[in-house]
Amino acid sequence: MRWPSRCPGLTPRSDADVRIPEKAKALLAAIAAAKGLSLPAYLARLSETLLTPAERAGTARAALVQWDGYAPSVRYRGAGPGRRDR
């Protein structure tokens, strides 16, 4: 199984306690069972498919560049709302 590079130190034998509502745990366990997986295995597989906010932003930026050449400068991206160059 491939472990995400963005999770240094995470190995297949890592254990963690995560507190979530019982309803959420039951739902995730039911989804995992339907896929023939244990809850920890399902969560490990799920973590490989999710992106961090920074990764999502990079993907969106790349899509905009490919779509219409949108490529704001670093200065423009760093400006807060209402402070953008016009």
C-alpha positions in Angstrom: 0.0 0.0 0.0 1.3 3.5 -0.9 1.3 6.0 1.9 1.0 9.7 1.0 4.3 11.6 1.0 2.5 14.5 2.8 2.1 12.3 5.9 5.7 11.8 7.0 6.1 9.2 9.7 2.8 7.5 8.8 3.2 3.8 8.4 0.7 1.0 8.0 1.2 0.2 11.7 0.5 3.7 13.0 -2.5 3.9 15.4 -4.4 7.0 16.3 -7.4 7.8 18.4 -9.8 10.2 16.7 -12.9 11.4 18.4 -15.9 11.7 16.1 -19.6 11.5 16.7 -20.9 8.0 17.0 -23.2 8.5 14.0 -20.3 9.5 11.8 -18.3 6.5 13.0 -21.2 4.1 12.3 -21.7 5.6 8.8 -18.0 5.3 7.9 -18.0 1.7 9.3 -21.0 0.9 7.1 -19.3 2.3 4.0 -16.1 0.4 4.8 -18.0 -2.8 5.3 -19.9 -2.4 2.0 -16.5 -2.1 0.3 -15.2 -5.2 2.2 -12.8 -3.2 4.3 -12.2 -2.6 7.9 -12.7 1.0 9.2 -8.9 1.6 9.5 -8.3 0.2 6.1 -11.0 2.4 4.6 -9.8 5.5 6.3 -6.2 4.8 5.1 -7.5 4.4 1.5 -9.6 7.5 1.8 -6.6 9.6 3.0 -4.7 8.7 -0.2 -7.4 10.2 -2.3 -7.9 13.5 -0.5 -6.0 16.7 -1.2 -4.8 19.3 1.3 -6.2 22.9 0.7 -2.8 23.9 -0.7 -2.9 21.0 -3.2 -6.5 21.8 -4.2 -5.4 25.5 -4.8 -2.5 24.3 -7.0 -4.8 22.1 -9.0 -7.3 24.8 -9.5 -4.6 27.3 -10.5 -3.2 24.8 -13.0 -6.7 24.3 -14.5 -7.2 28.0 -14.9 -3.9 28.5 -16.6 -4.7 25.6 -19.0 -8.2 26.9 -19.6 -7.6 30.5 -20.4 -4.0 31.4 -19.5 -4.9 32.8 -16.1 -1.6 33.3 -14.3 -1.6 36.0 -11.7 1.7 37.3 -10.4 2.9 36.4 -6.9 2.3 40.0 -5.9 -1.3 39.9 -7.1 -2.0 36.6 -5.4 -0.5 37.9 -2.1 -2.7 40.9 -2.0 -5.7 40.6 0.3 -9.3 41.1 -0.9 -9.8 44.7 -2.1 -6.1 45.3 -2.5 -5.6 43.7 -5.9 -4.0 45.7 -8.7 -6.6 47.0 -11.1 
